[in-house]
Amino acid sequence: TRCLEYAQELKSSLFDLLEEQYHDKIDIFEKVVEGFHELEKYALRTTVAYIFEDVGPLSEKLFSPKTGTEVILDLVEVLREYFSDLRVYLIDYHFRELAVEVMKKVVDSYIYPFTSGKVCSVKPNVILTQMDTDVATIETFFGNYLKRKVLDIVCSPLIALRELLVCRPTVDELVTAFTRMHDLWPKFTVQSAERVFQCRQELDSICVGQTLSQCVTVERELRESRREFDVQKSLANRSNSAVSFAGLQRQSSANNSSLASMDLLAKGAVAPRKALKWKPTAKAA
């Protein structure tokens, strides 16, 4: 990380020191910066993977027979030990980015039992009570390292998942809840929704059938929309790669560097979408 920072400082200094006719030569230096940037991202992914070698087996116990809120409590204690060491050695914005990525994986791990059908045998009121307690535990822990806005963004899929369990048992309400969940967490498919609906004993087969039929259309449309967005993003990246280094330097006042963008995301100053807030019921239905 420090090599990346030094490389960026040197690149900027050379741009200011050299005459304009030599500015295009500094483009070569961009490859050095990009190399350090890729190494930085690889180090982050490796660290997160290493942490989940210990955390993963714990998350697999979620909603298993004879388990409850102690699973998340144990998971948080393991993370607390890792974070106490990593916070000392990592640069602040890198630690925040690490905390965001770890929290995302915790959320992914929490959703998995619902998509796999593991919770189908658990009573709805038990599921809701445990979810309320577990999410409070997760937010309290990560709240020591991340801002409230970031917590809301990362927890949005869990909130949308809960809505699928408590929304009114009508086709429109269920489809709306599915749309929000699939948009926030694309891995949540129609098959996942069907397994969640199995937890809701008050849903009749006709309502479920009509809902799933509409969910198929929603999933297809959202998939096509994401594919179109990815194509446009790819074209934009190609276009940006053709911009001269001098042009990129002139834009630096508005967008200083990719590191600054990552820092803003970790601070919660920017967000990909409006976050939902967790609103547990006083008494699970």
ZAMARGU-4260 file (C-alpha; in steps of 0.2 Angstrom, whole numbers, plus 5000, padded with zeros to 4 digits):
<rodrens>
0) 5000/5000/5000 | 5014/5012/5004 | 5023/5008/4988 | 5007/5012/4979 | 5005/5029/4988
5) 5024/5033/4985 | 5022/5028/4966 | 5007/5040/4965 | 5016/5054/4973 | 5031/5052/4962
10) 5020/5051/4946 | 5011/5067/4951 | 5028/5076/4955 | 5035/5071/4938 | 5020/5078/4930
15) 5022/5095/4938 | 5041/5095/4936 | 5042/5090/4918 | 5038/5101/4903 | 5022/5097/4894
20) 5030/5089/4879 | 5036/5075/4891 | 5019/5072/4899 | 5014/5058/4888 | 5030/5048/4893
25) 5023/5047/4911 | 5009/5036/4904 | 5022/5022/4906 | 5023/5025/4925 | 5004/5021/4926
30) 5008/5003/4924 | 5018/5003/4940 | 5004/5011/4949 | 4992/4999/4942 | 5003/4984/4947
35) 5004/4990/4965 | 4985/4993/4965 | 4982/4975/4959 | 4993/4968/4973 | 4984/4979/4986
40) 4967/4971/4980 | 4975/4954/4980 | 4981/4956/4998 | 4964/4961/5004 | 4955/4946/4996
45) 4968/4935/5003 | 4966/4942/5021 | 4948/4940/5020 | 4949/4922/5014 | 4961/4918/5028
50) 4949/4925/5041 | 4935/4915/5035 | 4945/4899/5036 | 4940/4901/5055 | 4924/4910/5053
55) 4916/4899/5039 | 4914/4883/5050 | 4905/4894/5063 | 4893/4901/5050 | 4888/4884/5044
60) 4880/4881/5061 | 4867/4894/5058 | 4849/4888/5060 | 4856/4870/5063 | 4846/4860/5076
65) 4849/4865/5094 | 4858/4881/5090 | 4852/4899/5092 | 4860/4916/5094 | 4876/4909/5101
70) 4882/4905/5084 | 4884/4923/5079 | 4890/4928/5096 | 4904/4915/5094 | 4908/4921/5076
75) 4909/4939/5082 | 4922/4934/5096 | 4933/4926/5083 | 4932/4942/5072 | 4936/4953/5087
80) 4952/4944/5089 | 4957/4946/5071 | 4952/4964/5071 | 4961/4969/5086 | 4978/4963/5078
85) 4974/4969/5060 | 4969/4987/5066 | 4986/4989/5072 | 4995/4984/5056 | 4984/4991/5043
90) 4982/5008/5037 | 4965/5016/5043 | 4956/5016/5026 | 4962/4998/5022 | 4956/4992/5039
95) 4939/5000/5035 | 4939/4992/5018 | 4943/4975/5026 | 4929/4977/5039 | 4917/4981/5025
100) 4922/4965/5015 | 4921/4954/5030 | 4904/4961/5035 | 4898/4957/5017 | 4904/4939/5019
105) 4895/4937/5036 | 4879/4944/5028 | 4881/4931/5013 | 4884/4917/5026 | 4868/4922/5035
110) 4857/4922/5020 | 4864/4905/5014 | 4853/4894/5025 | 4837/4903/5018 | 4843/4899/5000
115) 4847/4881/5004 | 4831/4878/5012 | 4840/4874/5029 | 4827/4885/5039 | 4812/4877/5032
120) 4810/4866/5047 | 4812/4881/5059 | 4796/4889/5065 | 4793/4907/5058 | 4793/4916/5075
125) 4809/4907/5080 | 4817/4913/5064 | 4812/4931/5066 | 4817/4932/5085 | 4834/4925/5081
130) 4836/4936/5066 | 4832/4952/5076 | 4845/4947/5089 | 4858/4941/5077 | 4857/4957/5066
135) 4858/4968/5082 | 4874/4958/5087 | 4882/4960/5070 | 4878/4979/5069 | 4884/4982/5086
140) 4901/4973/5082 | 4904/4981/5065 | 4898/4998/5072 | 4914/4999/5082 | 4923/5001/5065
145) 4911/5007/5052 | 4899/5021/5051 | 4880/5019/5052 | 4877/5023/5034 | 4889/5009/5029
150) 4881/4997/5041 | 4864/5000/5033 | 4870/4997/5016 | 4879/4981/5020 | 4864/4975/5030
155) 4851/4979/5017 | 4850/4961/5010 | 4846/4955/5028 | 4832/4968/5030 | 4825/4963/5013
160) 4825/4945/5017 | 4816/4948/5033 | 4803/4958/5023 | 4799/4942/5013 | 4795/4933/5030
165) 4784/4947/5037 | 4776/4956/5022 | 4757/4954/5019 | 4753/4937/5011 | 4747/4944/4995
170) 4755/4942/4977 | 4759/4960/4975 | 4768/4962/4992 | 4777/4946/4990 | 4783/4950/4972
175) 4788/4968/4978 | 4798/4960/4993 | 4807/4947/4981 | 4811/4961/4968 | 4820/4971/4982
180) 4829/4956/4989 | 4835/4950/4971 | 4840/4968/4967 | 4851/4969/4983 | 4857/4951/4982
185) 4857/4944/4964 | 4861/4927/4970 | 4844/4926/4978 | 4834/4917/4964 | 4816/4911/4962
190) 4821/4895/4969 | 4827/4904/4985 | 4811/4913/4986 | 4801/4897/4985 | 4811/4890/5000
195) 4808/4905/5010 | 4789/4904/5006 | 4789/4887/5013 | 4793/4894/5030 | 4777/4904/5029
200) 4763/4892/5033 | 4749/4904/5030 | 4753/4905/5011 | 4742/4894/5001 | 4748/4885/4985
205) 4739/4897/4973 | 4746/4912/4981 | 4764/4905/4980 | 4762/4899/4962 | 4756/4916/4956
210) 4770/4924/4965 | 4784/4913/4959 | 4777/4915/4941 | 4779/4934/4942 | 4796/4932/4951
215) 4802/4923/4936 | 4799/4938/4925 | 4806/4950/4938 | 4822/4939/4939 | 4824/4939/4920
220) 4821/4958/4918 | 4834/4962/4932 | 4847/4950/4925 | 4845/4958/4908 | 4846/4975/4916
225) 4862/4971/4925 | 4869/4963/4909 | 4866/4979/4899 | 4874/4989/4913 | 4889/4978/4913
230) 4891/4981/4894 | 4889/5000/4896 | 4902/5000/4910 | 4914/4989/4900 | 4913/5002/4885
235) 4915/5016/4897 | 4931/5008/4904 | 4938/5006/4886 | 4934/5024/4882 | 4943/5030/4898
240) 4958/5019/4895 | 4960/5029/4879 | 4961/5046/4888 | 4978/5053/4889 | 4987/5054/4906
245) 4987/5073/4905 | 4968/5073/4904 | 4967/5061/4919 | 4978/5073/4929 | 4967/5088/4925
250) 4952/5078/4932 | 4961/5074/4948 | 4954/5088/4958 | 4937/5080/4955 | 4942/5062/4958
255) 4959/5062/4966 | 4963/5043/4964 | 4955/5026/4965 | 4961/5025/4983 | 4951/5040/4988
260) 4936/5032/4980 | 4938/5016/4990 | 4941/5027/5006 | 4924/5036/5003 | 4915/5019/5001
265) 4923/5013/5017 | 4918/5029/5026 | 4900/5028/5019 | 4901/5044/5010 | 4896/5036/4994
270) 4883/5021/4991 | 4877/5011/4976 | 4859/5012/4982 | 4848/5018/4995 | 4850/5008/5011
275) 4836/5000/5021 | 4835/5001/5040 | 4832/4986/5051 | 4816/4988/5060 | 4813/4972/5071
280) 4796/4970/5078 | 4792/4971/5096 | 4785/4953/5096 | 4788/4941/5082 | 4772/4936/5073
</rodrens>
